[in-house]
Amino acid sequence: MAKRTTAATSRRSRRRRGCSLSLGQWLLAGLLLIGIYLVFQLQSCVQDFGLSQSVGRLLAPKKVEIGLVAGHGGNDSGAVCPDGLQEATINRDVAERTASLLRRAGFRVELLQEFDPRLQGYEAMAFIAIHSDSCLNNVSGFKVARFAGSQAPAESDRLVDSLYQEYAATTGLQPHTDTITQDMREYHAFRAISPSTPAAIIEVGFMGGDRNLLTRRPDLVARGIARGIAVFLNNQAAER
């Protein structure tokens, strides 16, 4: 009798050990699935901006890659519409959203003000100043320009082209190149930053004719800019 009890106890003990091992295996499988899910989330986030970075590159420490100026920030209001809508408010909102999207894609981004002291000799892989156009109600479109005297004209031209393509495709706005001004081509920050830094200024739309997009869909505006920057940097990396 004692032997049968001992044998039965031994069988129950083995079954308990088997269940415990099975539970451990399920926990391990669950952790692996979570890890795989997170990897795909990181990759899909990057691919959303037209990049094909590896997860290792995403997690690696980075230098500053992108400098974003929120136009008129810390200086003045910029253009002001009759109802009080201020350009600086739109620029800051779009710049912050753009920075957030790019950081989620693994880039290091710095937000800068209009006359930020850090502009002097500023070095980055891309430098973009974000502005909005006037309050004209019957005009719609966006425009991008680089420094007329750029010492890195080829790189800056590629940045401009990427912004044009991706911003138009994302927002649906059409380029309005005939209103590019000399002030854009001679933007003060272009003279302050390092000559080797590819740079551009973008007027994201008219505060009059494109008001709905700028005030109600700033996420779309930011996505267009972020995609343009990301495509440019991806192409630059592929050429190295």
Residue frames as a rotation matrix with the C-alpha (Angstrom) as fourth column:
MET 1
0.568 0.823 0.000 0.00
0.823 -0.568 0.000 0.00
0.000 0.000 -1.000 0.00
ALA 2
0.491 -0.471 -0.733 2.76
0.135 -0.790 0.598 2.37
-0.861 -0.393 -0.324 0.94
LYS 3
-0.577 -0.751 0.321 4.59
0.408 0.076 0.910 1.56
-0.708 0.656 0.263 -2.28
ARG 4
-0.125 0.610 0.782 1.47
0.980 -0.048 0.194 2.30
0.156 0.791 -0.592 -4.40
THR 5
0.798 0.422 -0.429 1.01
0.525 -0.838 0.152 5.63
-0.295 -0.346 -0.890 -2.57
THR 6
0.055 -0.877 -0.477 4.63
0.082 -0.473 0.877 6.53
-0.995 -0.088 0.046 -3.15
ALA 7
-0.640 -0.279 0.716 4.36
0.676 0.239 0.697 5.64
-0.366 0.930 0.036 -6.85
ALA 8
0.310 0.848 0.431 1.19
0.936 -0.352 0.020 7.68
0.169 0.397 -0.902 -7.24
THR 9
0.716 -0.114 -0.689 2.79
0.268 -0.866 0.421 10.62
-0.645 -0.487 -0.589 -5.48
SER 10
-0.363 -0.932 0.000 5.81
0.265 -0.103 0.959 10.33
-0.893 0.348 0.285 -7.78
ARG 11
-0.392 0.290 0.873 3.57
0.920 0.104 0.378 10.36
0.019 0.951 -0.307 -10.87
ARG 12
0.717 0.695 -0.057 1.70
0.697 -0.714 0.066 13.44
0.005 -0.087 -0.996 -9.61
SER 13
0.384 -0.668 -0.638 5.03
0.163 -0.631 0.759 15.15
-0.909 -0.395 -0.133 -8.87
ARG 14
-0.622 -0.621 0.477 6.26
0.549 0.088 0.831 14.44
-0.558 0.779 0.286 -12.40
ARG 15
0.060 0.733 0.678 2.99
0.971 -0.201 0.132 15.80
0.232 0.650 -0.724 -13.84
ARG 16
0.817 0.219 -0.533 3.37
0.419 -0.861 0.289 18.98
-0.396 -0.459 -0.795 -11.74
ARG 17
-0.124 -0.939 -0.321 6.94
0.162 -0.338 0.927 19.41
-0.979 0.063 0.194 -12.95
GLY 18
-0.554 -0.029 0.832 5.77
0.814 0.187 0.549 18.91
-0.172 0.982 -0.080 -16.52
CYS 19
0.532 0.817 0.225 3.06
0.833 -0.552 0.035 21.59
0.152 0.169 -0.974 -16.10
SER 20
0.604 -0.372 -0.705 5.57
0.221 -0.772 0.596 23.96
-0.766 -0.516 -0.384 -14.54
LEU 21
-0.514 -0.838 0.185 7.96
0.359 -0.014 0.933 23.48
-0.779 0.546 0.308 -17.47
SER 22
-0.246 0.517 0.820 5.15
0.962 0.025 0.272 23.96
0.120 0.856 -0.503 -19.98
LEU 23
0.779 0.541 -0.317 4.13
0.599 -0.792 0.117 27.21
-0.188 -0.281 -0.941 -18.29
GLY 24
0.150 -0.828 -0.540 7.72
0.118 -0.527 0.842 28.44
-0.982 -0.190 0.019 -18.46
GLN 25
-0.644 -0.363 0.673 7.84
0.656 0.191 0.730 27.63
-0.394 0.912 0.115 -22.15
TRP 26
0.275 0.828 0.490 4.61
0.939 -0.340 0.048 29.57
0.206 0.447 -0.871 -22.73
LEU 27
0.741 -0.048 -0.670 6.04
0.297 -0.871 0.391 32.57
-0.602 -0.489 -0.631 -20.87
LEU 28
-0.330 -0.941 -0.079 9.22
0.211 -0.155 0.965 32.43
-0.920 0.302 0.249 -22.94
ALA 29
-0.464 0.236 0.854 7.21
0.885 0.154 0.438 32.20
-0.028 0.959 -0.281 -26.17
GLY 30
0.641 0.764 -0.075 5.12
0.767 -0.642 0.011 35.16
-0.040 -0.064 -0.997 -25.06
LEU 31
0.402 -0.585 -0.704 8.21
0.097 -0.738 0.668 37.26
-0.910 -0.337 -0.240 -24.41
LEU 32
-0.633 -0.653 0.417 9.62
0.447 0.132 0.885 36.33
-0.632 0.746 0.208 -27.82
LEU 33
-0.046 0.714 0.699 6.38
0.988 -0.071 0.138 37.32
0.148 0.697 -0.702 -29.52
ILE 34
0.795 0.298 -0.529 6.38
0.447 -0.877 0.177 40.66
-0.411 -0.377 -0.830 -27.71
GLY 35
-0.082 -0.927 -0.366 9.97
0.099 -0.373 0.922 41.24
-0.992 0.040 0.123 -28.81
ILE 36
-0.632 -0.110 0.767 9.14
0.734 0.234 0.638 40.43
-0.250 0.966 -0.067 -32.44
TYR 37
0.421 0.879 0.223 6.13
0.905 -0.424 -0.037 42.74
0.061 0.217 -0.974 -32.29
LEU 38
0.634 -0.233 -0.737 8.24
0.189 -0.878 0.440 45.63
-0.750 -0.419 -0.512 -30.99
VAL 39
-0.504 -0.853 0.139 10.84
0.301 -0.023 0.953 45.07
-0.810 0.522 0.268 -33.72
PHE 40
-0.399 0.410 0.821 8.17
0.912 0.084 0.401 45.24
0.095 0.908 -0.407 -36.42
GLN 41
0.702 0.641 -0.309 6.68
0.682 -0.730 0.035 48.34
-0.203 -0.236 -0.950 -34.82
LEU 42
0.169 -0.739 -0.652 10.08
0.062 -0.652 0.755 50.06
-0.984 -0.169 -0.064 -34.96
GLN 43
-0.725 -0.499 0.474 10.62
0.448 0.181 0.876 49.00
-0.522 0.848 0.093 -38.54
SER 44
0.000 0.805 0.594 7.15
0.990 -0.082 0.112 50.07
0.139 0.588 -0.797 -39.68
CYS 45
0.671 0.179 -0.720 7.65
0.424 -0.889 0.175 53.45
-0.608 -0.422 -0.672 -38.00
VAL 46
-0.299 -0.873 -0.384 10.85
-0.022 -0.396 0.918 53.96
-0.954 0.283 0.099 -39.97
GLN 47
-0.697 0.040 0.716 9.38
0.679 0.357 0.641 52.68
-0.230 0.933 -0.276 -43.23
ASP 48
0.400 0.909 -0.115 6.55
0.851 -0.416 -0.321 55.18
-0.340 0.030 -0.940 -42.81
PHE 49
0.562 -0.275 -0.780 9.11
-0.188 -0.961 0.204 57.90
-0.805 0.032 -0.592 -43.52
GLY 50
0.937 -0.161 -0.311 10.56
-0.299 0.098 -0.949 56.14
0.183 0.982 0.044 -46.56
LEU 51
0.045 -0.969 0.243 13.60
-0.998 -0.052 -0.024 54.78
0.036 -0.242 -0.970 -44.72
SER 52
0.740 0.098 -0.665 15.10
-0.146 0.989 -0.018 51.30
0.656 0.111 0.746 -44.56
GLN 53
-0.101 -0.794 0.599 17.19
-0.874 -0.217 -0.435 51.66
0.476 -0.568 -0.672 -41.43
SER 54
-0.242 -0.045 -0.969 18.07
0.260 0.959 -0.109 48.62
0.935 -0.279 -0.220 -39.38
VAL 55
0.823 0.552 -0.131 16.84
0.232 -0.117 0.966 48.33
0.518 -0.826 -0.224 -35.82
GLY 56
0.244 -0.823 -0.513 20.46
0.964 0.145 0.225 48.36
-0.111 -0.549 0.828 -34.68
ARG 57
-0.637 -0.463 0.616 20.92
0.583 -0.812 -0.008 51.77
0.504 0.355 0.787 -36.28
LEU 58
0.254 0.823 0.508 17.73
0.096 -0.544 0.834 53.00
0.962 -0.163 -0.217 -34.69
LEU 59
0.916 0.169 -0.364 18.95
0.341 0.146 0.928 52.09
0.210 -0.975 0.076 -31.23
ALA 60
0.015 -0.996 -0.089 22.53
0.969 0.037 -0.243 53.26
0.245 -0.082 0.966 -31.69
PRO 61
0.184 -0.029 -0.983 23.65
0.533 -0.837 0.125 56.56
-0.826 -0.546 -0.138 -30.14
LYS 62
0.296 0.017 0.955 23.52
0.931 -0.230 -0.284 59.40
0.214 0.973 -0.084 -32.67
LYS 63
-0.824 -0.450 -0.344 24.91
0.474 -0.880 0.016 62.84
-0.310 -0.149 0.939 -33.23
VAL 64
-0.033 0.804 -0.594 22.52
-0.093 -0.594 -0.799 65.65
-0.995 0.029 0.094 -34.07
GLU 65
-0.552 -0.123 0.825 21.21
0.709 0.451 0.542 64.90
-0.438 0.884 -0.162 -37.52
ILE 66
-0.125 0.641 0.758 18.48
0.790 -0.398 0.467 67.49
0.601 0.657 -0.456 -38.05
GLY 67
-0.824 -0.047 -0.565 18.09
0.398 -0.757 -0.518 71.11
-0.403 -0.652 0.643 -36.99
LEU 68
-0.130 0.866 0.483 14.58
0.897 -0.105 0.430 72.59
0.423 0.489 -0.763 -37.24
VAL 69
-0.990 -0.105 -0.094 13.89
0.133 -0.919 -0.372 76.31
-0.048 -0.381 0.924 -36.90
ALA 70
-0.014 0.997 -0.073 10.37
0.978 -0.002 -0.207 77.25
-0.207 -0.075 -0.976 -35.83
GLY 71
-0.402 -0.268 0.875 10.11
0.688 -0.720 0.096 80.47
0.604 0.640 0.474 -37.85
HIS 72
-0.033 0.264 0.964 9.87
-0.232 -0.940 0.249 83.68
0.972 -0.215 0.092 -35.81
GLY 73
0.641 0.302 -0.706 10.02
0.508 0.523 0.685 81.66
0.576 -0.797 0.182 -32.59
GLY 74
0.246 -0.518 -0.819 11.36
0.920 -0.142 0.366 83.66
-0.306 -0.843 0.442 -29.64
ASN 75
-0.791 -0.607 0.075 11.52
0.590 -0.724 0.356 86.82
-0.162 0.326 0.931 -31.74
ASP 76
-0.732 0.606 -0.311 8.20
-0.610 -0.787 -0.098 88.07
-0.304 0.118 0.945 -33.15
SER 77
-0.010 0.867 0.499 4.78
-0.279 0.476 -0.834 86.90
-0.960 -0.147 0.238 -34.29
GLY 78
-0.820 -0.234 0.522 5.55
0.429 0.352 0.832 86.80
-0.378 0.906 -0.188 -38.01
ALA 79
-0.772 0.607 0.190 2.57
-0.122 -0.435 0.892 87.43
0.624 0.665 0.410 -40.28
VAL 80
-0.807 0.584 -0.085 -0.70
0.174 0.098 -0.980 88.17
-0.564 -0.806 -0.181 -38.46
CYS 81
-0.639 0.659 0.398 -4.13
0.608 0.116 0.785 87.68
0.471 0.744 -0.474 -40.06
PRO 82
-0.451 0.519 0.726 -7.07
-0.364 -0.850 0.382 90.06
0.815 -0.092 0.572 -39.43
ASP 83
0.640 0.757 -0.129 -8.60
-0.219 0.341 0.914 87.59
0.736 -0.557 0.384 -36.97
GLY 84
0.561 -0.477 0.677 -5.36
-0.823 -0.233 0.518 87.40
-0.089 -0.848 -0.523 -34.95
LEU 85
0.943 -0.263 0.204 -3.94
0.273 0.962 -0.020 84.11
-0.191 0.075 0.979 -36.30
GLN 86
0.540 -0.820 -0.189 -0.17
-0.720 -0.566 0.402 84.35
-0.437 -0.080 -0.896 -35.95
GLU 87
0.566 -0.420 -0.709 2.41
-0.513 0.494 -0.702 82.74
0.645 0.761 0.065 -38.18
ALA 88
-0.447 -0.839 0.309 4.73
-0.767 0.182 -0.615 81.98
0.460 -0.512 -0.725 -35.25
THR 89
-0.042 0.525 0.850 2.00
-0.811 0.479 -0.336 79.85
-0.584 -0.704 0.405 -33.63
ILE 90
0.904 0.371 -0.214 1.59
-0.418 0.658 -0.627 77.70
-0.092 0.656 0.749 -36.75
ASN 91
0.300 -0.878 -0.374 5.35
-0.562 0.154 -0.813 77.38
0.771 0.454 -0.447 -37.26
ARG 92
-0.466 -0.498 0.731 5.98
-0.883 0.209 -0.420 76.25
0.056 -0.842 -0.537 -33.70
ASP 93
0.334 0.690 0.642 3.19
-0.662 0.656 -0.362 73.66
-0.671 -0.304 0.676 -33.78
VAL 94
0.927 0.007 -0.375 4.38
-0.320 0.535 -0.782 72.20
0.195 0.845 0.498 -37.09
ALA 95
0.025 -0.998 -0.060 8.04
-0.684 0.027 -0.729 72.21
0.729 0.060 -0.682 -36.03
GLU 96
-0.343 -0.116 0.932 7.25
-0.889 0.361 -0.282 70.37
-0.304 -0.925 -0.227 -32.78
ARG 97
0.650 0.651 0.391 5.16
-0.454 0.746 -0.486 67.77
-0.609 0.138 0.781 -34.59
THR 98
0.742 -0.454 -0.494 7.85
-0.423 0.255 -0.869 67.29
0.520 0.854 -0.003 -37.23
ALA 99
-0.287 -0.888 0.359 10.51
-0.856 0.069 -0.512 66.81
0.430 -0.454 -0.780 -34.56
SER 100
-0.022 0.362 0.932 8.33
-0.774 0.583 -0.245 64.25
-0.632 -0.727 0.268 -32.78
LEU 101
0.917 0.391 -0.080 7.79
-0.338 0.656 -0.675 62.21
-0.212 0.646 0.734 -35.96
LEU 102
0.444 -0.825 -0.348 11.49
-0.474 0.113 -0.873 62.20
0.760 0.553 -0.341 -36.81
ARG 103
-0.362 -0.561 0.744 12.48
-0.929 0.149 -0.340 61.23
0.080 -0.814 -0.575 -33.28
ARG 104
0.426 0.591 0.684 10.07
-0.593 0.754 -0.283 58.31
-0.683 -0.285 0.672 -33.42
ALA 105
0.962 -0.112 -0.248 11.91
-0.160 0.505 -0.848 57.24
0.220 0.856 0.468 -36.58
GLY 106
0.671 -0.710 -0.213 15.19
0.729 0.581 0.362 57.18
-0.133 -0.399 0.907 -34.66
PHE 107
0.094 -0.650 0.755 16.71
0.568 -0.588 -0.577 60.58
0.818 0.482 0.314 -35.53
ARG 108
-0.188 -0.213 -0.959 18.21
0.896 -0.437 -0.079 63.09
-0.402 -0.874 0.273 -33.17
VAL 109
0.088 0.375 0.923 16.53
0.721 -0.663 0.201 66.46
0.687 0.648 -0.329 -33.73
GLU 110
-0.643 -0.241 -0.727 17.11
0.681 -0.614 -0.399 69.92
-0.350 -0.752 0.559 -32.28
LEU 111
0.464 0.798 0.385 14.41
0.860 -0.509 0.020 72.59
0.212 0.322 -0.923 -32.26
LEU 112
-0.630 -0.752 -0.195 15.82
0.767 -0.642 -0.002 76.06
-0.124 -0.150 0.981 -32.75
GLN 113
0.374 0.719 -0.586 14.39
0.547 -0.681 -0.486 79.55
-0.749 -0.139 -0.648 -32.48
GLU 114
0.934 0.128 0.334 14.61
0.355 -0.440 -0.825 82.24
0.042 0.889 -0.457 -35.15
PHE 115
0.463 -0.820 0.337 17.76
-0.480 -0.551 -0.683 83.88
0.745 0.154 -0.648 -33.81
ASP 116
0.993 -0.072 -0.088 18.97
0.114 0.656 0.746 81.00
0.004 -0.751 0.660 -31.67
PRO 117
0.483 -0.876 -0.007 22.57
-0.812 -0.451 0.371 81.50
-0.328 -0.173 -0.929 -30.44
ARG 118
0.105 -0.427 0.898 23.29
-0.015 0.902 0.431 77.90
-0.994 -0.058 0.088 -31.43
LEU 119
0.926 0.326 0.188 22.90
0.180 0.055 -0.982 78.83
-0.331 0.944 -0.007 -35.11
GLN 120
0.573 -0.760 -0.307 26.43
-0.810 -0.584 -0.065 80.19
-0.130 0.285 -0.950 -35.30
GLY 121
-0.476 -0.829 -0.294 28.49
-0.873 0.486 0.045 77.52
0.106 0.278 -0.955 -37.06
TYR 122
0.176 0.648 0.741 25.65
-0.716 0.601 -0.356 75.01
-0.676 -0.468 0.570 -36.61
GLU 123
-0.698 -0.456 -0.553 26.44
-0.705 0.576 0.414 71.56
0.129 0.678 -0.723 -38.02
ALA 124
-0.016 0.699 0.715 23.88
-0.421 0.644 -0.639 68.91
-0.907 -0.311 0.284 -38.90
MET 125
-0.702 -0.177 0.690 23.06
0.435 0.660 0.612 66.48
-0.564 0.730 -0.387 -41.66
ALA 126
-0.329 0.625 0.708 20.06
0.731 -0.307 0.610 68.65
0.598 0.718 -0.355 -42.58
PHE 127
-0.788 0.096 -0.608 18.84
0.367 -0.720 -0.589 72.08
-0.495 -0.687 0.532 -41.53
ILE 128
-0.439 0.732 0.521 15.29
0.700 -0.085 0.709 73.25
0.563 0.676 -0.475 -42.25
ALA 129
-0.952 0.231 -0.202 13.54
-0.059 -0.783 -0.620 76.50
-0.302 -0.578 0.758 -41.35
ILE 130
-0.476 0.862 0.172 9.74
0.872 0.438 0.220 76.21
0.115 0.255 -0.960 -41.15
HIS 131
-0.887 0.227 -0.402 7.65
-0.133 -0.960 -0.246 79.26
-0.441 -0.165 0.882 -42.05
SER 132
-0.074 0.909 0.410 4.13
0.842 0.278 -0.463 80.04
-0.535 0.311 -0.786 -43.23
ASP 133
-0.742 -0.189 0.643 3.04
0.599 -0.618 0.509 82.42
0.301 0.763 0.572 -45.96
SER 134
-0.950 0.275 0.147 0.75
-0.301 -0.930 -0.209 85.46
0.080 -0.243 0.967 -45.91
CYS 135
-0.582 0.800 0.146 -2.98
0.111 0.256 -0.960 85.67
-0.806 -0.542 -0.238 -45.15
LEU 136
-0.636 0.341 -0.692 -4.09
-0.766 -0.384 0.515 86.01
-0.091 0.858 0.506 -48.80
ASN 137
-0.070 0.738 0.671 -7.36
-0.458 0.574 -0.679 84.11
-0.886 -0.355 0.298 -49.17
ASN 138
0.830 0.486 -0.274 -7.20
-0.427 0.237 -0.873 83.49
-0.359 0.842 0.403 -52.91
VAL 139
0.169 -0.855 -0.490 -3.72
-0.825 0.150 -0.545 81.95
0.540 0.496 -0.680 -52.99
SER 140
0.848 0.086 0.522 -2.71
-0.384 0.780 0.495 78.37
-0.365 -0.620 0.695 -52.16
GLY 141
0.748 -0.596 -0.290 0.54
0.106 0.539 -0.835 76.43
0.655 0.594 0.467 -52.32
PHE 142
0.815 -0.569 -0.112 3.94
0.139 0.004 0.990 75.96
-0.563 -0.823 0.082 -50.72
LYS 143
0.786 -0.619 -0.016 7.53
-0.207 -0.239 -0.949 76.70
0.583 0.749 -0.315 -51.68
VAL 144
0.761 -0.642 -0.094 11.04
0.447 0.414 0.793 75.62
-0.470 -0.645 0.602 -50.76
ALA 145
0.814 -0.556 0.168 14.34
-0.197 -0.537 -0.820 77.40
0.546 0.635 -0.547 -51.32
ARG 146
0.499 -0.756 -0.425 18.01
0.864 0.392 0.316 77.12
-0.072 -0.525 0.848 -50.43
PHE 147
0.393 -0.482 -0.783 20.74
0.117 -0.818 0.562 79.69
-0.912 -0.313 -0.265 -49.83
ALA 148
0.993 0.006 -0.120 21.71
-0.115 -0.244 -0.963 81.34
-0.035 0.970 -0.241 -53.11
GLY 149
0.326 -0.945 -0.015 25.36
-0.821 -0.275 -0.501 81.36
0.470 0.176 -0.865 -52.02
SER 150
0.874 0.091 0.478 25.42
-0.377 0.748 0.547 77.83
-0.307 -0.658 0.688 -50.58
GLN 151
-0.134 -0.969 -0.208 28.79
-0.989 0.118 0.091 76.10
-0.064 0.217 -0.974 -50.42
ALA 152
-0.815 -0.005 0.579 26.99
-0.028 0.999 -0.031 72.75
-0.579 -0.042 -0.815 -50.50
PRO 153
-0.415 0.708 -0.571 24.64
-0.865 -0.501 0.008 73.43
-0.280 0.498 0.821 -53.44
ALA 154
-0.544 0.200 -0.815 24.26
-0.431 0.766 0.476 69.83
0.719 0.611 -0.331 -54.64
GLU 155
-0.823 0.213 -0.527 23.26
0.524 0.643 -0.559 68.53
0.220 -0.736 -0.640 -51.19
SER 156
-0.709 0.574 -0.410 20.97
-0.085 -0.646 -0.759 71.48
-0.700 -0.503 0.507 -50.55
ASP 157
-0.488 0.527 -0.695 19.31
-0.865 -0.188 0.465 71.02
0.114 0.829 0.548 -53.94
ARG 158
-0.646 0.234 -0.727 18.63
0.059 0.964 0.258 67.38
0.761 0.123 -0.637 -53.11
LEU 159
-0.820 0.364 -0.442 17.10
0.486 0.036 -0.873 68.42
-0.301 -0.931 -0.207 -49.80
VAL 160
-0.592 0.603 -0.535 14.91
-0.587 -0.777 -0.226 70.97
-0.552 0.181 0.814 -51.58
ASP 161
-0.517 0.368 -0.773 13.82
-0.675 0.379 0.632 68.39
0.526 0.849 0.052 -54.17
SER 162
-0.778 0.206 -0.594 12.96
0.414 0.879 -0.236 65.81
0.473 -0.429 -0.769 -51.51
LEU 163
-0.748 0.515 -0.419 10.87
0.193 -0.436 -0.879 68.34
-0.636 -0.738 0.227 -49.60
TYR 164
-0.536 0.551 -0.640 9.03
-0.822 -0.515 0.245 69.36
-0.195 0.657 0.729 -52.77
GLN 165
-0.573 0.275 -0.772 8.20
-0.362 0.760 0.540 65.79
0.735 0.589 -0.336 -53.73
GLU 166
-0.714 0.237 -0.658 7.20
0.584 0.721 -0.373 64.42
0.386 -0.651 -0.653 -50.34
TYR 167
-0.801 0.433 -0.412 5.37
0.053 -0.636 -0.770 67.51
-0.596 -0.639 0.487 -49.10
ALA 168
-0.523 0.618 -0.586 3.25
-0.852 -0.363 0.378 67.75
0.021 0.697 0.717 -52.25
ALA 169
-0.520 0.288 -0.804 2.48
-0.148 0.897 0.417 64.01
0.841 0.336 -0.424 -52.20
THR 170
-0.768 0.163 -0.620 1.54
0.621 0.427 -0.657 64.06
0.157 -0.890 -0.429 -48.50
THR 171
-0.640 0.477 -0.602 -0.47
0.188 -0.663 -0.725 67.28
-0.745 -0.577 0.335 -48.24
GLY 172
0.120 0.685 0.719 -1.89
0.938 0.160 -0.309 67.62
-0.326 0.711 -0.623 -51.75
LEU 173
0.613 0.025 -0.790 -0.62
-0.018 -0.999 -0.045 71.21
-0.790 0.042 -0.612 -52.00
GLN 174
0.701 -0.371 0.609 1.03
0.695 0.162 -0.701 72.32
0.161 0.914 0.371 -55.21
PRO 175
-0.303 -0.884 -0.356 4.32
0.886 -0.399 0.237 74.24
-0.351 -0.243 0.904 -55.41
HIS 176
0.866 0.499 0.030 3.97
0.486 -0.827 -0.283 78.00
-0.117 0.260 -0.959 -55.70
THR 177
0.096 -0.995 -0.014 7.46
0.947 0.087 0.310 78.72
-0.307 -0.043 0.951 -56.94
ASP 178
-0.050 -0.126 0.991 6.72
0.692 -0.719 -0.057 82.06
0.720 0.683 0.123 -58.57
THR 179
0.787 0.325 0.525 6.38
-0.123 -0.751 0.649 83.64
0.605 -0.575 -0.551 -55.12
ILE 180
0.455 -0.735 -0.503 9.81
0.890 0.369 0.267 82.57
-0.011 -0.569 0.822 -53.84
THR 181
0.989 -0.037 0.143 11.43
-0.042 -0.999 0.029 85.74
0.142 -0.034 -0.989 -52.56
GLN 182
0.179 -0.979 0.095 15.00
-0.128 -0.119 -0.985 86.93
0.976 0.164 -0.146 -52.27
ASP 183
0.067 -0.085 0.994 14.47
-0.971 -0.234 0.045 86.95
0.228 -0.969 -0.098 -48.50
MET 184
0.907 0.251 0.338 14.00
-0.324 0.929 0.179 83.19
-0.269 -0.272 0.924 -48.66
ARG 185
0.759 -0.649 -0.047 17.15
0.367 0.486 -0.793 82.66
0.537 0.585 0.608 -50.72
GLU 186
-0.234 -0.850 0.472 19.10
-0.046 -0.476 -0.878 84.97
0.971 -0.228 0.072 -48.41
TYR 187
0.778 0.611 -0.145 17.53
0.072 0.144 0.987 83.75
0.624 -0.778 0.068 -45.16
HIS 188
0.469 -0.637 0.611 19.71
-0.795 -0.606 -0.022 85.00
0.384 -0.476 -0.791 -42.31
ALA 189
0.623 -0.199 0.756 20.28
-0.480 0.666 0.571 81.58
-0.618 -0.719 0.319 -40.72
PHE 190
0.938 -0.278 0.207 21.87
0.339 0.617 -0.710 80.29
0.070 0.737 0.673 -43.93
ARG 191
0.425 -0.810 0.403 24.77
-0.220 -0.525 -0.822 82.66
0.878 0.261 -0.401 -43.36
ALA 192
0.322 -0.252 0.913 25.13
-0.942 -0.186 0.280 81.69
0.100 -0.950 -0.297 -39.69
ILE 193
0.833 0.071 0.548 25.24
-0.244 0.937 0.250 77.90
-0.496 -0.342 0.798 -39.93
SER 194
-0.174 -0.932 0.319 28.21
-0.063 0.334 0.940 75.85
-0.983 0.144 -0.117 -41.08
PRO 195
-0.127 0.086 -0.988 28.69
-0.930 -0.356 0.089 76.14
-0.344 0.931 0.125 -44.87
SER 196
-0.879 -0.295 -0.375 28.83
-0.422 0.848 0.321 72.34
0.223 0.440 -0.870 -45.11
THR 197
-0.685 0.685 0.249 25.33
0.143 0.462 -0.875 71.85
-0.714 -0.564 -0.414 -43.65
PRO 198
-0.781 0.503 0.370 22.65
0.451 0.043 0.892 71.17
0.432 0.863 -0.261 -46.31
ALA 199
-0.713 0.472 -0.518 19.90
0.283 -0.482 -0.829 73.70
-0.641 -0.738 0.210 -45.64
ALA 200
-0.654 0.587 0.477 16.48
0.473 -0.174 0.863 74.78
0.590 0.791 -0.164 -46.88
ILE 201
-0.838 0.536 -0.099 13.58
-0.254 -0.544 -0.800 77.00
-0.483 -0.646 0.592 -45.91
ILE 202
-0.725 0.669 0.164 9.99
0.592 0.485 0.643 75.89
0.351 0.563 -0.748 -46.49
GLU 203
-0.731 0.676 0.096 6.86
-0.670 -0.683 -0.292 78.05
-0.132 -0.278 0.952 -46.53
VAL 204
-0.906 0.232 0.354 4.29
0.159 0.962 -0.224 75.38
-0.393 -0.146 -0.908 -45.68
GLY 205
-0.264 0.855 0.447 1.25
0.937 0.117 0.331 77.16
0.230 0.506 -0.831 -47.10
PHE 206
-0.650 0.126 0.749 -0.71
-0.020 -0.989 0.148 80.40
0.759 0.081 0.646 -47.12
MET 207
-0.939 0.257 -0.228 -2.38
0.252 0.062 -0.966 81.34
-0.234 -0.964 -0.123 -43.85
GLY 208
-0.374 0.845 -0.382 -5.35
-0.776 -0.511 -0.369 82.52
-0.507 0.158 0.847 -45.91
GLY 209
0.115 0.462 -0.880 -5.90
-0.936 0.346 0.060 80.06
0.332 0.817 0.472 -48.74
ASP 210
-0.167 -0.254 -0.953 -4.46
-0.069 0.967 -0.245 77.04
0.984 0.024 -0.179 -46.89
ARG 211
-0.326 0.028 0.945 -5.78
-0.867 -0.408 -0.287 77.88
0.378 -0.912 0.157 -43.44
ASN 212
0.721 0.677 0.147 -7.74
-0.681 0.653 0.332 74.65
0.129 -0.339 0.932 -42.99
LEU 213
0.613 -0.571 -0.546 -4.66
0.258 0.798 -0.545 72.54
0.747 0.193 0.637 -43.65
LEU 214
-0.342 -0.883 0.321 -2.35
-0.016 -0.336 -0.942 74.64
0.940 -0.327 0.101 -41.46
THR 215
-0.482 0.191 0.855 -4.69
-0.827 -0.421 -0.372 74.96
0.289 -0.886 0.361 -38.48
ARG 216
0.473 0.785 0.401 -6.76
-0.860 0.510 0.018 71.77
-0.191 -0.353 0.916 -38.63
ARG 217
0.986 -0.164 -0.042 -4.29
0.147 0.952 -0.269 69.28
0.084 0.259 0.962 -40.11
PRO 218
0.516 -0.851 0.095 -0.89
-0.857 -0.514 0.041 70.30
0.014 -0.103 -0.995 -38.74
ASP 219
0.246 -0.394 0.886 -0.11
-0.263 0.852 0.452 66.60
-0.933 -0.345 0.106 -38.36
LEU 220
0.742 0.070 0.667 -0.31
0.575 0.444 -0.687 66.22
-0.344 0.893 0.289 -42.14
VAL 221
0.878 -0.461 0.130 1.88
-0.340 -0.791 -0.508 69.28
0.337 0.402 -0.851 -42.66
ALA 222
0.298 -0.785 0.543 4.47
-0.851 0.039 0.524 67.87
-0.433 -0.618 -0.656 -40.27
ARG 223
0.426 -0.101 0.899 4.35
0.154 0.987 0.037 64.45
-0.891 0.122 0.437 -41.90
GLY 224
0.949 -0.055 0.310 5.07
0.304 -0.097 -0.948 65.95
0.082 0.994 -0.076 -45.31
ILE 225
0.585 -0.778 0.228 8.15
-0.750 -0.626 -0.213 67.75
0.308 -0.046 -0.950 -43.97
ALA 226
0.241 -0.482 0.842 9.34
-0.662 0.553 0.506 64.71
-0.709 -0.680 -0.186 -42.00
ARG 227
0.686 0.056 0.726 9.06
0.366 0.835 -0.410 62.44
-0.629 0.547 0.553 -45.02
GLY 228
0.924 -0.354 0.145 10.98
-0.038 -0.461 -0.887 64.89
0.381 0.814 -0.439 -47.17
ILE 229
0.345 -0.824 0.450 13.82
-0.938 -0.320 0.133 65.09
0.035 -0.467 -0.883 -44.65
ALA 230
0.301 -0.188 0.935 13.88
-0.387 0.872 0.299 61.34
-0.872 -0.452 0.190 -44.11
VAL 231
0.892 0.034 0.451 14.02
0.376 0.498 -0.781 60.55
-0.251 0.866 0.432 -47.82
PHE 232
0.738 -0.662 0.127 16.87
-0.456 -0.629 -0.630 63.03
0.497 0.407 -0.767 -48.26
LEU 233
0.159 -0.715 0.681 18.89
-0.951 0.074 0.299 61.51
-0.264 -0.696 -0.668 -45.41
ASN 234
0.536 0.097 0.839 18.22
-0.043 0.995 -0.088 57.99
-0.843 0.011 0.538 -46.63
ASN 235
0.956 -0.178 0.234 19.49
0.249 0.066 -0.966 58.88
0.157 0.982 0.108 -50.09
GLN 236
0.514 -0.805 0.295 22.54
-0.778 -0.583 -0.235 60.58
0.361 -0.108 -0.926 -48.60
ALA 237
0.205 -0.405 0.891 23.34
-0.698 0.578 0.423 57.47
-0.687 -0.708 -0.165 -46.57
ALA 238
0.770 0.161 0.617 22.95
0.228 0.834 -0.502 55.23
-0.595 0.528 0.606 -49.64
GLU 239
0.899 -0.430 0.084 25.52
-0.078 -0.346 -0.935 57.29
0.431 0.834 -0.345 -51.53
ARG 240
0.395 -0.796 0.459 28.20
-0.912 -0.280 0.299 56.93
-0.110 -0.536 -0.837 -48.87
